[in-house]
Amino acid sequence: MATETLTEKPIVNIVKVEIVTEEQTPKTYVFDTASEATYSAVVSEGTENILRIKNEIKAIDRTEDIQYGSDLTLKQPIFVPEVLCIVDGGTLTKTENVVTGYKPPVQGSVVNRTLFTLNIYTEEKDADTTTVGYQKFSFKGCKGKPASFNFKDGEFMAPEYTIMSRVKKGTAPYELTFLEELPA
């Protein structure tokens, strides 16, 4: 029996998030204010057909679970209107390149949200607290859902974004890259 030494990477913090739009002229939006991100696989559950005759199982026909997408929740304790616009699907209003407002999508109508790639960068730490590397989690084929907000006296408003990642058949649901340095 062969024994393999495992690689251990203590991953902590969200150090940077990128939203890269997949429009005719792609844009990259970079922010370092995300405080929490949650990833969950979206799965088509398999079935199990059991052939049972009286008190005996004769056979089982089983199909496996298949992942067909990912759902992500991103919490951001600083309000960034440009991120809200991409994820929520509305329109920013600007005067001389200064954001003056946001118009959310009209209720009861279909929203044509922007397709984007979400990149989340984390740190790998050593026992002396130094950063020894980074990880880039990349989710392609993303579209946002209507945003959620929390308002509470004495606390900063923290938008929460729900993002669905659905990639083409034959494509991995996400990519993970280990980096020595954080890209500029």
Secondary structure, 3 states (H helix, E strand, C coil): CCCCCCCCCCEEEEEEEEEEECCCCCCEEEECCCCEEEEEEEEECCCEEEEEECCEEEEEEECCCEEEEEEEEEECCCCCHHHHHHHHCCEEEEECCEEEEEECCCCCCCCCCCCEEEEEEEEEECCCCCEEEEEEEEEEEEEECCCECCCECCECCCCEEEEEECCCCCCCCCEEEEECCCCC
